[in-house]
Amino acid sequence: MAATPEFICICGVQKKVSNHWVLARFTQRGIEFMPWDRNLALSDDVIVLCGEGCASAALSRCLGEWNHAHSPTIPTGIPMTEMDSAGA
C-alpha cells in the first residue's frame, strides 16, 4: 500500500480535502505563487501555503528581504496571530 503524503502549511495547518491551498517557490528574482497541484507540492523547492493569509505573509517576508532574494527564509511553526499581523 502506497503512503499518502501529508501536506502542512508553514503555519502548521494540515491540508484537508476541501481546502484552497497555494504553492510558492523562491526564485533568484523573488517569489512565485502557483495554484495547488499535488505533484508539484511534493517538490523539495516548493512551499505549501494554506491560503491567502499565509501567502501574504510569505510575500511580505520576501519583500522585506528583497536584497537577499536569492536566499530568503520562512520559519515554520509561527503562531497564526503572528502570521496574520505579518500580512497587515
C-alpha positions in Angstrom: 0.0 0.0 0.0 1.4 3.4 -1.0 2.0 6.0 1.6 -0.2 9.2 1.3 1.9 12.4 1.7 0.8 14.8 4.4 0.9 18.5 3.4 1.4 21.0 6.2 1.4 24.8 5.8 4.2 26.9 7.3 1.7 27.9 10.0 1.2 24.3 11.0 -2.3 23.6 9.5 -2.6 20.2 7.8 -4.2 20.0 4.4 -7.7 18.5 4.1 -9.7 17.7 1.0 -11.7 20.9 0.6 -9.0 23.5 1.4 -8.0 26.1 -1.2 -4.2 25.9 -0.9 -1.5 27.7 -2.8 2.1 26.8 -3.6 5.1 29.1 -3.7 8.7 28.8 -4.8 11.6 31.2 -4.3 13.5 32.2 -7.4 16.5 34.3 -7.9 14.2 37.2 -8.6 11.8 36.8 -5.7 8.8 34.5 -5.1 6.4 32.8 -7.5 2.9 31.6 -6.5 1.1 28.7 -8.2 -2.3 27.1 -7.8 -2.5 23.8 -5.9 -1.0 20.9 -7.7 -0.4 17.7 -5.7 2.6 16.6 -7.7 4.2 20.0 -7.6 3.6 20.2 -3.9 5.9 17.2 -3.5 8.9 19.1 -4.9 11.6 20.0 -2.4 11.8 23.6 -3.6 8.0 24.3 -3.2 6.4 25.8 -0.1 2.9 24.7 0.8 0.6 27.5 1.9 -2.9 27.0 3.4 -4.4 30.1 1.9 -4.3 33.8 1.2 -3.1 34.8 4.7 0.0 32.6 4.7 0.7 33.5 1.0 0.5 37.2 2.0 2.9 36.6 4.9 5.3 34.8 2.6 5.2 37.7 0.1 5.7 40.2 2.9 8.8 38.4 4.1 10.2 38.2 0.5 9.6 41.9 0.0 11.3 42.6 3.3 14.3 40.6 2.2 14.4 42.0 -1.3 18.1 42.5 -1.2 18.6 38.8 -0.2 16.1 37.3 -2.7 18.5 34.6 -3.6 18.2 33.0 -0.1 15.1 34.1 1.8 13.9 32.0 4.7 10.4 31.3 6.0 10.4 29.9 9.5 7.9 27.1 10.4 5.8 26.8 13.4 4.8 30.5 13.6 1.7 31.2 15.7 -1.3 32.1 13.5 -1.6 35.5 15.2 1.9 36.4 14.2 1.2 35.2 10.6 -1.9 37.5 10.5 0.0 40.5 11.7 2.8 39.9 9.2 0.4 40.3 6.3 -1.0 43.6 7.6 
